[in-house]
Amino acid sequence: MLDLVKIFAGLALLFYGGNYLVTGSVRLARVLKISPFVIGATIIAFGTSAPELSVAILASLQGTSELAMGNVIGSNIANIGLVLGLTTLIAPLYIKPDRLKRESPPFLLATFLILVIAWNLEIGRYEGLFMVFLLGLYILRSFSHKEDFNEELEDEVPLFAGKGPSYQIFLIIAGLGILVGGAKLLVAGGVGIARDLGISEWFIGITIVAVGTSLPEIVSSVIAAKRGHGEMAIGNIFGSNIFNILMVLGLTATIHPLQIKEPIEPDLLIATAITLLLLGMIRYGNYSLGKAKGGFLIVIYCIYIGLKGTGTL
């Protein structure tokens, strides 16, 4: 009964947290005259990458660099295959051609950078500092591009309506906190029920826990897409993957250089391949992602998890 309460409470928090986050983000974009894509690629991406940062730094200090690296690479693959895949099954996503042209280079740069830097199974302190430097340039570049956008905001959240940027930033922070809290409650309840039913720990890990750790990205992306801000959902994934690489791994390696003992080259190649696949699907698919493409991304992610689970990969 307690696990069921956790699940329902978690779902409620996810709903309200996602609405607060998306509403505050779009309002802030309007005030600052920047696109919802940029808000998704910076502020929301930073918030949803914060858990990965704490896990990576702790793992590195404890001498388990593989966990730090696996956390980032696995998260980036899940962001594209799982998060975007599930989002497009609920609402189609669109991005302007000029925005894709402008935002693809840093997305590709971060992806190829980690492929090259981590190929020798180590990331040194100077490499980490270089990655953090690139992150700073990316943030400055993102906020330097001003624009007006005319889409109407369906203001479903009356809280702080008509208020200034500081209020909307508070709403964003509150939304992120509620989202993370809801995801933790939902995972705790789901794991408790699964254990009571005798389901294996491994299956729990690759299903409930894997989906649960991606719930903040999934919920925020779905709500943004359903309210007509598909570019914010795509920006969330672009930015989250960039922050995971440049911020999470960059800061972690700066604090404590990463020495990896496991063969991660296949995972690096898959992360690069699925990134290129995503950009190709958007570019040569009328700058949109629909249900068919989303389903295909989910199938690829499931195949990847299956290969990892059986030890084939």
N, C-alpha and C positions, 0 to 999 in steps of 0.2 A: 504493500500500500504506500509506504514511504517513497519507494522508487517511482511509482506512478505519479505521486505528488510532485516529485522532482522533474519528471518529464513534462507535465502540464505547466508547471511554473516556468521551466526553461523555455517552452514554446511561447508562453506569454511574453517573457522578457525579450526573446528574439524578435517578436513582432513589434513591440514598442521601441526597442532599441534600434531596430532597422529603420523604422519610420522617423525617429528623432535624428538619426545619423544622416539619412538622405535629405530630409527637410532642411536641416541646418547647413548641409553642404551646398545645396542648390541656392539657398538664400545668400550664403557667403560668396558664392560664385557671382551672383548678381551684383552684390555690393562692390566687390573687388574688380568687376568687369573682366573676369576670366572664365574660361569655359568649364562646364561641369566635368569634362574629361580631365582637366588639370587638377581639379579638386580631388577627383577619384584617384589620379595618379600620384598625388603627393600626400595630402592630409589623411585621406582614408587609407591609402596604401601604407603610410607610416604607422597608423594605428593598428591595422591588421597584421603588420609585420613585427610589432613589438613583442608578442609572445615568442616568436621564433628567435628574436634577438636575445632574450633572457635565457632561453634554452641553450642556444649556441654558446654564449659566453660561459655559462655554468659548465657545460659539457667540456669545453676547451680547458678550463681551469682544472677540471677533474681528470684531464688526460685522455678524454674520449673524443678526439677530434672527428672520428668517423660519424659520431652522433650529430655533431654540429653540421658537418657537411651534408650528411644524409637528410637532416631536417630541412635544409635549404633546397637541395636539389629535388627531394621528394615533394616539398611544398610547391615548388615552381611547376613541376609536372602536374600536380593535382589542381593547381589554379587554372591551368588551361584545359586539361582533360575533364576534370570533375566539376569545378565551379562554373566555368563558361558553358560546359556541356549541359549541366542542369539548368542554368539560367535560360539558355536558348530554347529549352523544351517548354518553358513557361511563357516567355515573351521574346520575340525576335529582336536582335540587336543591330543597330546601324551606326556607321561612323562616316563623317564627311571625308571625301577623297583627300583634300588638302591637309586635314588633321592627321590622317593615316600617314601621309607622306612626311609630315613634320615629326611625328612621334615614333615612327618605326626605327629610325637610326639609333637613338639611345637604347631602345629595347633590344635591338640586335647587338649593339656594342657590348652591353652588359652580358648578354648570353654568350657571345664568342670570347669575351674577356675571361670569364670563369672557366671556359673550356680550355683556353691556352694556359692560364695561370695554374690551374689545379691539375693539369695533365701529368705533372711530375709528382703528384700526390703530396704536395706541400704548398702552403701559402705563408710567406714570410711577413715580417713586420712592415717592411718598406712597401711590399705589394699591398698590404692592407691599408696603409696610409694613402697610397695612390688611389685605391678604390674609394676611400672616404672623400678624397679630393674631387673625384669624378662625381660623386653623389652631390656635393655642394654645387658643382657646376650645373648639374641636372636640375636641381631645385631652383637655382637662380634663373636658368633658361625657361623653366616652366612658368614662373610667375612674372617674367618680363613681357610676355605676350598678352596684351590687353585686347579685349573684344567685347562687343555687345551681342547678346543673344536674346531672341524675342519669344522663345517658347514660354507658354503660360505655366506657372507653378501651381499645381493642385495642392493648396496648403491645407493638408489634412490635419496638421498639428498646430493648434492655436497658440501653443507655448512660444513666447518671445516673437510673435508675429509683428512685423514692422520695426523690430529692434535693430540695433547696430551690429557690427562685426563681432564685438566681444561677446555678446549674448549668443550669437550663432555658433561661435567657437565653443562656448560652454555647452550648447546643445549637442554639438558634434562629439565632444569628449564624453558627455553623459551617455549619448547613444552608443558609443564604442564600449564604454564600461558595462552598460546593460547587456549589449550583445555578447561580450565575452562571458559575463556571469551566466546568461541564459544558456550559452553553449556548454559551459562546465556542468550546470545542473542537468541538462539533457543527456550529456555523456554519462554522468554519474548514475542517473536513473536507468539508462539503457544498459550500461555495463552490469549493474546490480541485477536486473531482470534476466539478462543473458546468462549470468553465472548461476542464478537459481534454476534456470532451465538446462544447465549442464553443457552449454555451448563452449567450445574451446577458446582459450585465451588468444590464440593466433587469429581465429576468425573474428573475435571481438575487436582485436587490434586493427585489422585491415578493413573493417566495416564501420562499426559504431565509432571507434576512436578516430579513425581516419576522416570520416565524414564530419564528426564533431569538431575537430580542430579546424576544419574548413568552413564551418557554419557561419562565422562572421562575414567572410567573403561571399558565401552563397546568399545569405539573407540580404545583405546590403545590395548585392548585384541584382537579385530578383526584384526587390522593391524599386530600385532605380529604374530597371527596365520596364516594369509594369506601369510606372508613372511617367513614361515617355522620355526617360533620360538614359537611353541605351549607351551613349558615349561615356557616361559616368561609370557604368558597369565594365565596359571594355578598359577604360582608363584605370580602374581599380586593379585589374589583372596586370596590365602593362606595368603600372607603378609598383605593385606588390612584388612582382618578380625582380624589378630593378632594385628596389629597396632590400629585398632578401639577399641579393648578391653584393651590392655596393655597401649597404649599411650593416647588415647582419654579419656577413663574412668579413667585410672590411674592418669593422670595429673589433670583431672577435680576433682576427689575425693581428691587429695592432696591439691588443692587450696581451695575447698569448699566441705566438705562431702555431699554425696548424700542421701537424704531421699525421698523415693518413696512412694506415696500414692495410686497408681493404682496397680491392680493385674497383675503383669507382668510374673507370673510363666508360663502360657501357652506359651508365646512368647519365654521365655528362653528354654523351652523344645523343641519347634519347631526349634529354631536355632541350638540346639544340634543335633536333629534328622536329619535335612537336611545336617549337616556337616558329620555325620556318613554315611548318604546315599551317599553323594558325594564320600567319600573315598572308600566305598564299591563298587560303580559303576566303579571307576577307577581300584581298586585292582582286582576285579573279572571280569573285562571287557577288558582284554588284555592291561591294562594300557593306555586306550584311552577313549575319549569321542566323540561320533559321533552325528549325527542328531537325532537319535531316543532318545538317552539319554538326549540330549539338550532339545528336545521337552517335554520330561517327566518332566524335571526340571522346565520348564516354566509353565506347567500345574499345578504343585504343588504350584508354586509361585502365580499363578492366583487364585487357591483355597484359599490360605492363605489370599490374599487381599480381596477376596469375603467374607470370614468369618469375617474378621476384619470390613469390610464395613457394613455388616448387623448386627453387634453387637453380632454375635453368639460366637465369640472367644474373 
